[in-house]
Amino acid sequence: MMRDGLIPAPLAELPWRIILLVAAIGGFGLVVLYSAAGGSLKPWAQSQGVKLVFFLGVAVLVSRVREDQLKAVAFPIYAVLVTMLLAVEIFGFVGGGSQRWLDLGFIRLQPSELMKPAIVLAVARFYDLLPAGEIRGFNALWPTALLIGAPFLLVLMQPDLGTATMILAGGVTVAFLAGLPLRLFIGAGAAFAAALPIVLASMHEYQRNRVFIFLDPESDPLGTGYHISQSKIAIGSGGVFGKGFLAGTQSHLDYLPEGHTDFVFATMAEEWGLVGGCLLMLAFFLVVRWGLNVGLRGNSRFARLSAAGLATTIFFYVAINLMMVMGLAPVVGIPLPLVSFGGSAMMTVMLCFGMLMALDRAQRHGP
């Protein structure tokens, strides 16, 4: 079936302005990675470009999923991923001092990444099934605590504080938007604050060092605090308009560690300055705002909660990374989606984007 005689109806239904905006963010990321490699497509930009095209195609395919199908798979996918997280704990692949992957032979899969959107769907589905009259009761709290707590603890044991935090934030956001009483969140926050000494004691030494460096960045500028110090220097040296494309020094002279992954924003800000950084943040803001609007227009409780949760998952990616590279939060290994090199974050964000497009289509044409 063709619409307007030119474009197939399924393609005409897509939100092309948002798709082009997401593609533009990813394309700008390729430019930054090209510069980070000293003006070369290899080893990062070329590979990242293939991932970008592939996962954008995946997002378009996911956009064809119906809302009732998302509801149907929410709990089964969650159960499969919890099982996979248990498998990671038993015989997962170890890399970089962490045990986060399942080696399937043809691919090393990180189930914790897929849990970020899955926890949103599972918690949204739970509150979709819960009678409205029970939202302020105990039965609205303890199942959610189990749904969120199980993957949170399993990922924390890997250890992966950043991903565990994202899972917790996504699930708690949906619970808050579902209408749980505010006093429960205040009480949980107070309990967490009281347990901080225990939490710090149970952390790995490198994680405690990151927290201490966040509190006092100048205490070890050549050791644990080196990443943050160099990141701040790179961002500050870019000024308002930046040093110019391929003219950055912190990344090109290897002063900035991980300048193509977790600290890619510092690489970008040095060359493109405050203006480039603000435009990039504006682009992400427009994507997140669109996702939240999809939630506001939702035809069902599940659509409203899951869309808002998926949009805020993208927001948490961006916000945590930017706070991290600016020294406003501890370094927890959260990349800047669509810009940092690597496929895991891109996969997660594109899945979120694809499901948001599916929910948007359901609002306009029915589930």
C-alpha positions in Angstrom: 0.0 0.0 0.0 1.3 3.4 -1.0 0.6 6.7 0.7 0.5 9.8 -1.5 1.4 7.4 -4.4 5.1 7.6 -3.5 6.0 6.3 0.0 4.9 2.9 1.3 2.4 3.4 4.2 4.7 1.7 6.9 7.5 4.1 6.0 5.2 7.1 5.8 4.0 6.4 9.4 7.6 6.8 10.8 8.5 10.0 12.7 11.1 11.0 10.1 12.2 14.2 11.8 13.2 12.4 14.9 14.8 9.6 13.0 16.9 12.2 11.1 17.8 13.9 14.4 19.0 10.6 15.9 20.9 9.8 12.7 22.5 13.3 12.9 23.6 12.7 16.5 25.2 9.4 15.4 26.7 11.0 12.3 28.3 13.8 14.5 29.6 11.0 16.7 31.4 9.5 13.7 33.0 12.9 13.0 34.3 13.1 16.6 35.6 9.5 16.4 37.3 10.3 13.1 39.1 13.2 14.8 39.9 11.2 17.9 41.8 8.8 15.7 43.9 11.6 14.3 41.9 12.0 11.1 41.4 8.3 10.3 38.3 6.2 9.7 40.0 3.3 11.5 39.9 2.0 14.1 36.7 3.6 15.4 34.7 5.7 12.9 34.3 3.1 10.2 33.2 0.3 12.6 30.9 2.7 14.4 29.3 3.8 11.2 28.3 0.2 10.4 26.8 -0.2 13.9 24.9 3.0 13.5 23.3 1.9 10.2 22.5 -1.6 11.5 21.0 -0.5 14.8 19.0 2.3 13.2 17.5 -0.4 10.9 16.8 -2.5 14.0 15.0 0.5 15.5 12.8 0.8 12.4 12.0 -2.9 12.6 11.1 -2.7 16.3 8.8 0.3 15.5 6.5 -2.2 13.7 5.9 -4.2 17.0 2.3 -3.7 18.3 1.6 -2.4 21.8 -0.1 -5.7 22.8 3.0 -7.6 21.7 5.2 -5.4 23.9 2.9 -6.2 26.8 3.0 -9.9 26.1 6.8 -10.1 26.1 7.5 -7.7 29.0 7.7 -10.4 31.7 9.1 -13.2 29.6 12.0 -11.1 28.4 12.7 -9.9 31.9 12.7 -13.5 33.2 15.1 -14.6 30.4 17.5 -11.7 31.1 17.5 -12.4 34.9 18.4 -16.0 34.0 21.2 -14.8 31.8 22.5 -12.5 34.5 22.6 -15.6 36.8 24.5 -17.4 34.0 27.0 -14.5 33.8 27.6 -14.8 37.5 28.3 -18.6 37.2 30.3 -18.9 34.0 30.4 -15.5 32.4 33.3 -14.1 30.4 35.8 -12.0 32.4 37.3 -8.9 30.7 38.9 -5.9 32.3 38.5 -7.3 35.8 34.7 -7.6 35.4 32.5 -10.6 34.7 29.7 -9.1 32.5 29.5 -11.1 29.3 28.2 -14.4 28.0 30.5 -15.9 25.4 28.1 -17.4 22.8 30.9 -18.1 20.3 29.7 -15.7 17.6 29.1 -12.8 20.0 29.8 -11.8 23.5 26.5 -10.7 24.9 26.1 -8.3 27.8 22.7 -9.1 29.3 22.8 -6.1 31.7 22.6 -3.7 28.8 19.4 -5.3 27.6 18.0 -5.2 31.1 17.9 -1.4 31.0 14.8 -1.2 28.6 13.5 -4.6 29.9 13.1 -3.3 33.5 11.1 -0.4 32.2 8.7 -2.7 30.3 8.4 -5.2 33.2 7.6 -2.5 35.9 5.2 -0.7 33.5 3.4 -4.0 32.8 3.1 -4.7 36.5 1.4 -1.4 37.2 -0.7 -1.8 34.1 -2.1 -5.0 35.6 -2.4 -3.6 39.1 -5.9 -2.3 40.0 -5.9 1.5 40.3 -7.3 1.2 43.9 -4.2 -0.7 45.1 -1.6 1.8 43.9 -1.0 3.2 47.4 -0.9 -0.1 49.1 1.8 -2.6 50.1 1.0 -4.8 47.1 2.1 -2.0 44.8 5.5 -1.9 46.4 7.0 -5.2 47.2 6.7 -6.9 43.7 8.3 -3.8 42.2 11.1 -4.0 44.8 11.8 -7.6 43.7 11.6 -6.8 40.0 14.1 -4.0 40.4 16.2 -5.5 43.2 17.1 -8.8 41.6 18.8 -7.5 38.4 20.3 -4.5 40.3 22.1 -6.8 42.8 23.2 -9.2 40.1 24.7 -6.5 38.0 26.3 -4.9 41.1 28.1 -8.2 41.7 29.7 -8.2 38.3 30.8 -5.5 39.4 29.2 -2.8 37.2 28.0 0.2 39.3 27.1 2.3 36.4 24.7 -0.2 34.7 23.2 -1.2 38.1 22.5 2.5 38.7 20.8 2.8 35.3 18.6 -0.3 36.0 17.6 1.1 39.4 16.9 4.6 38.0 14.8 3.2 35.1 12.7 1.0 37.4 12.2 3.6 40.1 11.2 6.3 37.6 8.4 4.1 36.3 7.3 3.3 39.8 7.2 7.0 40.7 5.3 7.9 37.6 2.8 5.1 38.3 1.7 7.0 41.4 3.4 5.4 44.4 3.2 7.7 47.4 6.1 10.1 47.7 6.8 9.1 51.3 8.0 5.7 50.1 10.7 7.3 48.0 11.7 9.6 50.8 11.9 6.7 53.2 13.9 4.7 50.7 16.3 7.6 50.2 16.7 8.0 54.0 17.4 4.2 54.3 20.0 4.4 51.5 21.7 7.3 53.2 21.9 5.5 56.5 23.3 2.4 54.7 26.0 4.4 52.8 28.8 3.2 55.2 27.9 -0.4 54.5 27.6 0.3 50.7 31.0 1.9 50.7 32.5 -1.0 52.6 31.1 -3.6 50.2 32.4 -1.7 47.1 35.5 -2.8 45.3 38.5 -0.7 46.0 38.5 1.0 42.6 34.9 1.9 43.1 35.6 3.5 46.5 38.5 5.4 45.0 36.2 6.8 42.3 33.8 8.1 45.0 36.6 9.6 47.0 38.1 11.3 43.9 34.7 12.7 43.1 34.5 14.3 46.6 38.1 15.5 46.3 39.3 15.5 42.7 42.7 17.1 43.5 43.7 14.5 46.0 45.3 12.2 43.4 45.5 14.2 40.1 48.1 11.8 38.5 46.5 8.6 39.8 42.8 7.9 40.3 41.8 11.4 39.5 43.7 11.6 36.2 40.7 11.0 34.0 38.6 13.7 35.6 41.5 16.2 35.7 42.3 15.8 32.0 38.7 15.8 31.0 38.1 19.2 32.7 41.3 20.5 31.0 40.0 19.4 27.6 36.5 20.8 28.1 37.9 24.1 29.5 40.5 24.6 26.8 37.8 24.4 24.1 36.4 27.7 25.2 33.3 29.0 23.5 33.9 28.0 19.9 36.6 25.2 20.3 40.0 24.8 18.9 38.7 23.5 15.6 38.2 20.2 13.9 41.3 17.9 14.2 43.0 20.6 16.3 42.4 19.1 19.8 45.5 18.4 21.8 44.4 16.5 24.9 43.1 13.6 22.9 45.6 13.7 20.0 48.5 13.8 22.4 47.0 11.0 24.5 46.6 13.1 27.6 42.9 12.2 27.8 42.3 8.5 28.5 39.3 6.9 26.9 38.8 9.9 24.7 36.8 7.8 22.2 34.5 6.0 24.7 33.5 7.3 28.2 35.2 10.7 27.8 34.3 11.3 24.1 32.3 14.5 25.2 35.6 16.0 26.4 37.2 15.2 23.0 34.3 16.8 21.2 34.1 19.9 23.5 37.8 20.7 23.0 37.4 20.9 19.3 33.8 22.2 19.0 33.7 24.3 22.2 30.7 25.3 24.3 28.6 25.9 21.2 29.1 22.4 20.0 28.4 20.9 23.4 25.2 22.9 23.8 24.0 21.9 20.3 24.6 18.3 21.1 22.8 18.5 24.4 19.9 20.3 22.6 19.7 17.5 20.1 19.5 14.9 22.9 16.9 17.1 24.7 14.7 17.1 21.6 14.8 13.3 21.4 14.0 12.9 25.1 11.2 15.5 24.9 9.6 13.7 21.9 9.7 10.4 23.9 8.1 12.0 26.9 5.4 13.5 24.7 4.8 10.0 23.4 4.1 9.0 27.0 1.8 11.9 27.6 -0.3 10.9 24.6 -0.4 7.3 25.6 -3.8 5.5 25.2 -3.1 3.1 28.1 -1.3 3.0 31.4 1.3 0.7 30.0 1.9 3.0 27.0 2.3 6.0 29.2 4.6 4.4 31.8 6.8 2.5 29.3 7.2 5.4 26.9 8.2 7.8 29.8 10.5 5.1 31.2 12.2 4.5 27.9 12.6 8.2 27.3 14.1 8.8 30.7 16.5 5.8 30.2 18.0 7.8 27.2 18.1 10.8 29.4 19.9 9.0 32.2 22.5 7.8 29.7 23.3 11.4 28.6 22.9 13.0 32.0 25.2 10.6 33.9 27.9 10.7 31.2 27.9 14.5 31.1 28.0 14.8 34.9 30.8 12.2 34.9 33.1 13.9 32.4 32.5 17.3 34.1 33.4 16.0 37.5 29.8 16.3 38.8 29.5 12.6 39.5 31.8 9.7 40.1 33.2 7.9 37.1 30.9 4.9 36.6 31.6 3.9 33.0 28.5 5.2 31.3 29.2 6.1 27.7 27.6 8.9 25.7 25.0 7.1 23.5 25.4 7.3 19.7 28.7 9.3 20.2 31.0 7.0 22.2 32.6 4.1 20.4 31.0 0.8 21.1 27.8 -1.1 20.2 26.3 -1.8 23.6 25.0 1.6 24.5 23.9 2.2 20.9 22.0 -1.1 20.9 20.2 -0.2 24.1 19.3 3.4 23.0 18.1 2.2 19.5 15.9 -0.4 21.1 14.4 2.3 23.4 14.0 4.5 20.3 12.4 1.7 18.3 9.9 0.9 21.1 9.0 4.6 21.5 8.3 4.7 17.7 6.1 1.6 18.1 4.1 3.2 21.0 3.8 6.4 19.0 2.4 4.5 16.0 -0.1 2.7 18.3 -1.4 6.0 19.5 -2.1 7.2 16.0 -3.4 4.1 14.5 -4.5 1.9 17.4 -2.6 -0.9 19.1 
